């Protein structure tokens, strides 16, 4: 009697990028360890690597392996311990008229218009500011791994914020967000992260992954506003000793 062996899972191949200028810290060199999310195991691989400090962009998951630099610190919010600060409660009150709803991860022209306005306002000198509709659609559509879009709309139904999210085995990953930058006082970026934390709480998910915190980068300082935070070090995840961050999102 023959025994049919179960199909073996293919090995995950990893690659290292060449040196590039660091987009966050002037004068430093960036290199990344990365792999592609393809096939039936994409969601599982994304969850496993997220716990190991990787981030997803399109169908690539990556982690910095920069020479002589460890400035990028993976951080996540332990949902059960999170309590909004006084400032964050004001943000929730200020945006009480907005609705947050999950949508399938398909790019729309409405989202692209908001994305373009956001990039031109906040990151006009970046490559993302030059993305056409096809490029934006690729960012949303490629590498789906239990991926959705969290949309924020006002009372008129107008789209004012959007966050691309991945559902992991132990929480949510905030992949990328953009919003109406003209509404600075509404702190829409903070509002959407708070909404994602609440969704994780309702779903019984323990963590929300926010990507990398970088001490000397204003672009990344806002992540330190979400306390408590955990960061990934040589001995695994542990409570982060990070001072409260700034407001850039």
Secondary structure by P-SEA (a helix, b strand, c coil): cbbbbcccccbbbbbbbccccccccccbbbbbbbccccccaaaaaaaaaaaacccccccbbbbbbccccccbbbbbbccccccccaaaaaaaaaaccbbbbbbcccccaaaaaaaaaaaaacccccccccccaaaaaaaaccccccbbbbbbbcccccccbbbbbbbcccbbbbccccccccccccaaaaaaaaaaaaaaaaacccbbbbccccccccccccccccccbbbbccccccccccccccccc
